[in-house]
Amino acid sequence: MRTATVAATALLSLALVGCSDVEDAAKGAASDAACSVADKAMDEAGTQAKQAVSDLGADPAAAKRELTAVRDGLKSLEGQVDGDTGGKVTDARKALDRLVTQADAARDGTPVDDQAVEDAQADLDTAIEDFGDLC
């Protein structure tokens, strides 16, 4: 009887380890998929932001709308990722906040601060690149 109990315990242990491995693999696959989607969203945000910035002088109202939409998209992504990757999404969103501020000022007739735009764009590019490296 004791041998049967030991054997049953050993089989149960192996089954639980196997379940744990499967669970870990499933979590890893889900994490990889989420990371892939988030990485594409970050890349798209960068592309859209560059386009909006290029329109900043010609149509600041349209640039503000586009930049605001991109920023708001990253705000929703912020709540979906955590850790270092979440920090990079936050960095990107903060850079977009600064770009929205410049677009808003330009819309109101204030000259665009080209250095502030370049700095924000550089910070956005860095955050997107760093996110890709982490993900």
C-alpha positions as CSV (number, residue, x, y, z in Angstrom):
1,M,0.0,0.0,0.0
2,R,2.8,2.3,0.9
3,T,4.4,1.7,-2.5
4,A,1.2,2.5,-4.3
5,T,0.8,5.8,-2.4
6,V,4.4,6.8,-3.2
7,A,3.8,5.9,-6.9
8,A,0.5,7.8,-6.9
9,T,2.2,10.9,-5.3
10,A,5.0,10.7,-7.8
11,L,2.6,10.6,-10.7
12,L,0.6,13.5,-9.3
13,S,3.8,15.5,-8.9
14,L,4.8,14.8,-12.5
15,A,1.3,15.7,-13.7
16,L,1.4,19.0,-11.8
17,V,4.8,19.8,-13.1
18,G,3.6,19.1,-16.6
19,C,0.6,21.3,-16.0
20,S,2.8,24.0,-14.7
21,D,5.0,23.8,-17.8
22,V,2.0,23.9,-20.1
23,E,0.6,26.9,-18.1
24,D,4.0,28.7,-18.3
25,A,4.2,28.0,-22.0
26,A,0.7,29.4,-22.5
27,K,1.5,32.5,-20.5
28,G,4.7,32.9,-22.5
29,A,2.9,32.6,-25.8
30,A,0.2,35.0,-24.6
31,S,2.8,37.5,-23.4
32,D,4.7,37.2,-26.8
33,A,1.5,37.8,-28.7
34,A,0.6,40.8,-26.5
35,C,4.1,42.2,-26.9
36,S,3.9,41.8,-30.7
37,V,0.6,43.7,-30.8
38,A,1.9,46.4,-28.5
39,D,5.1,46.7,-30.6
40,K,3.1,47.2,-33.7
41,A,1.0,49.8,-32.0
42,M,4.1,51.7,-30.8
43,D,5.6,51.6,-34.3
44,E,2.3,52.8,-35.8
45,A,2.2,55.6,-33.2
46,G,5.7,56.7,-34.3
47,T,4.8,56.7,-37.9
48,Q,1.5,58.7,-37.3
49,A,3.3,61.2,-35.1
50,K,6.0,61.8,-37.7
51,Q,3.3,62.5,-40.3
52,A,1.4,64.8,-37.9
53,V,4.6,66.7,-37.0
54,S,5.4,67.2,-40.7
55,D,1.9,68.9,-41.0
56,L,2.4,71.0,-37.9
57,G,3.4,74.2,-39.7
58,A,0.8,73.8,-42.6
59,D,-2.2,72.7,-40.5
60,P,-1.6,72.8,-36.8
61,A,-5.3,72.0,-36.0
62,A,-5.1,68.7,-38.0
63,A,-1.7,68.0,-36.5
64,K,-3.1,68.5,-33.0
65,R,-6.1,66.1,-33.7
66,E,-3.7,63.4,-35.1
67,L,-1.2,63.8,-32.3
68,T,-4.0,63.7,-29.7
69,A,-5.5,60.5,-31.2
70,V,-2.1,58.9,-31.2
71,R,-1.4,60.0,-27.6
72,D,-4.8,58.7,-26.5
73,G,-4.1,55.4,-28.1
74,L,-0.9,55.1,-26.1
75,K,-2.8,56.0,-22.9
76,S,-5.0,52.9,-23.4
77,L,-1.9,50.8,-24.1
78,E,-0.3,52.1,-20.9
79,G,-2.9,50.2,-18.9
80,Q,-2.2,47.0,-20.8
81,V,1.6,46.6,-20.2
82,D,3.7,46.9,-17.1
83,G,7.3,46.9,-16.0
84,D,10.0,48.3,-18.2
85,T,7.8,48.0,-21.3
86,G,5.0,49.9,-19.6
87,G,7.6,52.6,-18.7
88,K,8.5,52.9,-22.4
89,V,4.9,53.4,-23.4
90,T,4.6,56.1,-20.7
91,D,7.8,57.8,-22.1
92,A,6.3,57.7,-25.6
93,R,3.0,59.1,-24.3
94,K,4.8,61.9,-22.4
95,A,6.7,62.8,-25.6
96,L,3.4,62.9,-27.5
97,D,2.0,65.2,-24.7
98,R,4.7,67.7,-25.5
99,L,4.0,67.4,-29.2
100,V,0.3,68.0,-28.6
101,T,1.2,71.1,-26.6
102,Q,3.3,72.4,-29.5
103,A,0.5,71.8,-32.0
104,D,-2.0,73.5,-29.7
105,A,0.2,76.5,-29.4
106,A,0.7,76.6,-33.1
107,R,-3.0,76.4,-33.7
108,D,-3.4,79.4,-31.4
109,G,-0.9,81.4,-33.5
110,T,2.2,80.9,-31.4
111,P,5.3,80.1,-33.4
112,V,6.4,76.4,-33.2
113,D,9.3,75.8,-30.9
114,D,11.3,73.7,-33.4
115,Q,13.8,72.6,-30.7
116,A,11.0,71.4,-28.4
117,V,9.4,69.5,-31.3
118,E,12.8,67.9,-32.2
119,D,13.4,66.9,-28.6
120,A,10.0,65.4,-28.2
121,Q,10.3,63.6,-31.5
122,A,13.7,62.2,-30.4
123,D,12.3,61.1,-27.0
124,L,9.4,59.4,-28.8
125,D,11.7,57.6,-31.2
126,T,13.9,56.5,-28.3
127,A,10.9,55.2,-26.3
128,I,9.7,53.2,-29.4
129,E,13.1,51.8,-30.1
130,D,13.7,50.8,-26.5
131,F,10.2,49.3,-26.3
132,G,11.0,47.1,-29.3
133,D,14.3,46.0,-27.7
134,L,12.4,45.0,-24.5
135,C,9.6,43.3,-26.3
